[in-house]
């Protein structure tokens, strides 16, 4: 009951009649599902397309803690277009949301070294009571009054990119329309103006770290009642391994690691430790399994990364020893 009440307070507005605001918790990775952070990121600094499955379990020390699933197919589809589609389910105690998201990004070249990307995420999902998770001895009128709602939400974004830097804006939940009530949700706690600065560069080193990519993203979310600032940095070694670390003023610190099992299949794990107002909630765990499609073209305004499997490197060392 405690975790459910806290979650309802976080994800629901007082006047929305039990409507769950859309907020996918995939905030700790610069490798996968980036379009959920900003809709332009299906194109920005991207050369490939990915199929990925992500599961995030928040605050695992509680029973019936928030649990999210996201299945995505997203990435770069042409010289000027990025796109994606995602299916998601989020369980908040006895409440469940299930739906999908469509992403489209279009890039306009300004000069040889700069570009402007426009993008949009459109989400459609149903939220309501999951009766299969309700365990009670006697009927509870409060649960019987929880309605089921079907919503559509729109999240636009824009990004200006140069050789190494990206500057962008997005509006999360710009419009959230409840089809059941045929009206726009006016008091949405997850409606926010989002701004970001991202740096992407390569290390001038030899040996294992040769041509490693370093990326860092600083992001601010200006909501009605609070401002959330976060930062995340990732070091991607082309030999098939990457690591990342970050901090979010609302949710706490995170750290993660990923490896390429093969040249196309990758696994990533992220750990998040709650701090601040959620310090008593403990840790969260996120795991992603992804498949990267081989690219047929080398696109402009992207990172031409040639990634290998970490096990290929081990095989090469064993061959040298033999």
Buried (B, 14 or more C-beta within 10 A) or exposed (E): EEBBEBBBEBBBBEEBBBBBBBBBBBBBBBBBBBBBBBBBBBBBBBBBBBBBBBBBBBBBEBEBBBBBBBBBBBBBBEEBBBBBBBBBBBBBBBBBBBBEBBBBBBBEEEEEEEBBBBBBBBBBBBBBBBEEEEEEEEEEEEEEEBEEBBBBBBBBBBBBBEEEEBEBBBBBBBBBBBEBBEEEBEEBBBBBBBBBBBEBEBEEEEEEBEBBBBBBBBBBBBBEEEEBEBBBBBBBBBBBBBEBBBBBBBBBBBBBBBBBBBBBEBEBBBBBBBBEBBEEBBBBEBBBBBBBEEBEEEBEBBBEBEBBBBBBBEEEEEEEEE
